[in-house]
C-alpha cells in the first residue's frame, strides 16, 4: 500500500474511533521530550550551557505538543511535569551562567 493511502487509512480509522488523528503519536512525542531533557541534563553536567538550554527548551516545546495531541489525562499530566522540569533546567542553566559571569 502506498504511504499516502496508509496514512489516510490511519487518520480515518482514528477519527472513526473517536480520537484525534494525532493522539496516537502523543506518546512518541513525549518520549522524544524526555530524551531531550535527559540530553540537556547531561550537557549541563558537562558545562555545555548553551546546548543544555537549547535542549531543555526543545524538550519543553515537545512536551507542550504532546499535551495538545492527546486527550489522555495521564499523558497530559506527564507532559505538564516534563514541561516544568524543562523550565527548572533552563533556570539552572541561567544560574550557572550567572555564576560564571561573576
Long-range contacts (C-beta under 8 A, 24 or more apart in sequence): 19-71, 20-69, 20-71, 22-69, 23-69, 23-70, 23-71, 23-72, 25-69, 26-66, 26-69, 26-70, 26-72, 26-75, 27-66, 27-70, 27-75, 29-62, 29-65, 29-66, 29-69, 30-62, 30-63, 30-66, 30-75, 30-78, 30-79, 30-82, 32-62, 33-58, 33-59, 33-60, 33-62, 33-63, 33-66, 33-79, 33-82, 33-86, 34-59, 34-82, 36-62, 37-82, 37-85, 37-86, 37-89, 40-86, 40-89, 41-89, 44-89, 44-92, 44-93, 44-96, 47-96, 49-93, 49-96, 49-97, 49-100, 52-89, 52-93, 53-90, 53-93, 53-94, 56-86, 56-87, 56-89, 56-90, 56-93, 57-86, 57-90, 59-85, 59-86, 59-89, 60-86, 60-87, 60-90
